[in-house]
Amino acid sequence: MSAPGPSDVPRDGGTAEVAARLHRVRTEIATAERRHARPAGSVALLAVSKRQGPERIRAAHAAGQRLFGESYLQEALDKQAALADLDLEWHFIGRIQGNKTRAIAERFAWVHGLCDLRHARRLDAQRPLGYPPLQVCIQVDLSGEASKAGLPPEAVAEFVTACAELPRLAVRGLMTLPAPSETLAEQRVPFRALRALRDALATPARPLEVLSMGMSDDLEAAVAEGATLVRIGTAIFGPRPAD
């Protein structure tokens, strides 16, 4: 899915532009749900807001978006402070560093990408009493890319079992970031593998109902293979500002 072009959205740089982009993304998700016989509304949208200013998040919120994903901790904490008046659900989607787990445990509702038991134990110990358990998705490496984190598929069952012993964490499902592929058929392969892995590990007590997979370029493939949450950034907010 490509970002809207100049003729697709008003170029005011603010609320109307973000609302138009968000509407287009939601329409593409709904179309993919219908095309692949998924129930309407079965795929949630996580707006990836890293490198976007608080004003653009506020614009997306005004258009009905509630779930936002951030990768850089200090940037996210600054935005959370600036947007404290809004009812937002924050998901941490970046690499976890051991010296930053306390802030993640305290300030986020979800973590996508857990794949280190040391981090899991720290997040569990540092989740404040009185908070609901931290919702987590375990990251699975299905492409063998050295640059990406994730557990090999054969290690996931043991990791899920270990995390289940941590009372302040709730393992909700799996996530993956596959290598780019050109065709829909090729894109579907790793997503199908993640769904099969989830199906093999799920139990009535731990259904692992969340499949966090799919971004702008492979959204349809992810929906076709059972994604319950897709992570979309540029198509909603436009190009990220240069660092």
Secondary structure, DSSP 8 states (H G I E B T S, - for coil): -----TTTS--SSSHHHHHHHHHHHHHHHHHHHHHTT--TT-SEEEEE-TT--HHHHHHHHHTT--EEEES-HHHHHHHHHHTTTS--EEEE-S---GGGHHHHHHH-SEEEEE--HHHHHHHHHHS-TTS--EEEEEEB-SS--TTS--B-GGGHHHHHHHHTT-TTEEEEEEE------SSHHHHHHHHHHHHHHHHHH--SS----EEE---GGGHHHHHHTT-SEEEE-HHHH-S----
